[in-house]
Amino acid sequence: MRLRSYEDVRRHTSYLQTVADWREGFERRVQLAQERLEAGTLSDEEQDQLLEEGAALLQLMRRLLGSERQAA
């Protein structure tokens, strides 16, 4: 990924901030889910949704890291 202009920097920074915000929100939801799991109030459906979201976030982060390595 080459940055050719200041606008490219702004766009990519905004994108990375969005990913960081997603990750932070996901981590908060996982922490709450852990507490609910221990209390026995977390449904299988909620657990499956968190697992799917976690896999999607992990895939996105791996792709971002892969594109960083290719650009270097």
Secondary structure by P-SEA (a helix, b strand, c coil): cccccaaaaaaaaaaaaaaaaaaaaaaaaaaaaaaaaaaccccaaaaaaaaaaaaaaaaaaaaaaaaaaaac
